[in-house]
């Protein structure tokens, strides 16, 4: 018997969703309550779980397709459940034969005397697998979407402290660890740029670092950078989720309908000004150009983009 996997009610004002990720493949065994597929809506992402034990027989809707409430996503074959009940039904008649056999002989008392030592052994044998089943491991403390996010950032969930109910690892916990790893890896980039500069002149290590930043101001510099990115294969294309699409549409609507507001923040530039005063003469003598403030701004932006590469992205159709 096959059980249909249908799109559950999505909430108020939501009538459709996008099939995000199938967590199981055709032919995989599934358990009751286990997540099968993740749906993306304009507001939240939700998991569709299995209603009974069985095997995922067929997938009707593939990843990226739009589905509506009540639509069939796939079929789960309950053959395993039926086969599990068959041995139970077959095992039922033997107790009846034992009951009929016991009144015939009069040797019931010695059998009763032997039964007590076997009773304590049975709970111990049953308790052991029950204890093993409760020990689900680190993967049981996080939802499938959180586990997939941890895999994308190469994070070991066993080393993450969960802040959710019952110690579950949430999406925010994984993002915090990912941000820490990015910040720890960020200082390695400036150190690598300053080391090769020192052998040239001992007086200009700090002043030489803005040199790569000063060149992007010219027109020919950005072209090789874009070519290097595509040649090295460091570009990564990701599908826009329904929530991100909704957020983008709302931002465009706000830009077209609401009044634009500009804010100004003050920054202490005394250290940068002092460094420029000390190095501007040596910098101009060596490179033939003035050391401007934009070089320092560009250097800071490059470091921020290395720490958060998602900021260096664009939307494509």
Steps between C-alpha positions, in 0.01 A plus 500: 500500500636843403456812713493837321731780611296819471579867551370592847321828582761775473339763717292809455517667154741232369370281219813372329860406573819393324649153543832586662692179571406134505663351809428145378541333161282246324553159657617634839341358813311756711369495855185653641558869580822521295545808279464422129505831314551868582256758361581869460229765537497878500520500880651178636654168400330184624570127489244241384529183708406137435166385642606134525801270463579382150703575187495815287355345187470800266570875492231693312633857534868581450710765672421852383140427390210707634234300686168590662331392822375141478707412193668158495878518544572127488402154620621293795453125470388346828619152397749491785226570751284222357789254506571599859143424600508163319763347729311633800183331377690180427651507846160524667390132452796340686393646838162330448671163456705563813187578698337175385813303579537628858181346651588149371805421716507539875857630492394866524657563846863429396456712185374789715808467717729535198313805364610759764870508401402559137280800588780739607700412186221609265482865625878534471500378140218736416656792684824490303357569151263757650801686645683484168204640312481802730862586427439669169837672470575860406299492177178453696546837669448699181235525230588387146523860379744582781712193421514598134605856597776358721627285213513803269720686752703186590393514865497199734169503687651307792711808579202742490316586821127497432282780638167356386249297702660193653847608383410483128736678262320784320576684175623799700751283689653379171514854354678629812766228474539568126548872568766423761688279257488770234634763743780268613600433138484868398828620664702252294439696179663831609797318653562323170502833314740675737766225508611526135516880522760512780797371294470797259527792746486486879344848518193433288318185614183683611510737204544224245182322603269769356669452160266218388207707623611807304508311173128404494429869453629466144277343238718205390533349853148356554504296175782262598346455846171381350684273259705351787187421696337317212824323406563377855144375529432692823159619388207319655143522373221447753128478438297780657267370770138612518568709807793677336286569193228651719754712688648625171156591364413689819828694487436603140145609588630702795759668280235599247229610742671621818713810548873428496697583814875553524687465828851619588734339752819653633826304519826582678756536218783641710711182478453481122588867458815459710607197295438686175705796623795275582493296179366729226840637394665157481195358326500772230875471451475126446175466302462844344145554628357662811384289794131588537238405755311287249787250507434433869125468439558253218737294715236476775232398249721225356554356847125509573417321172751226579338448839144511358513388133119500470511880492688478169205355309250598233154393382468321168195375312 
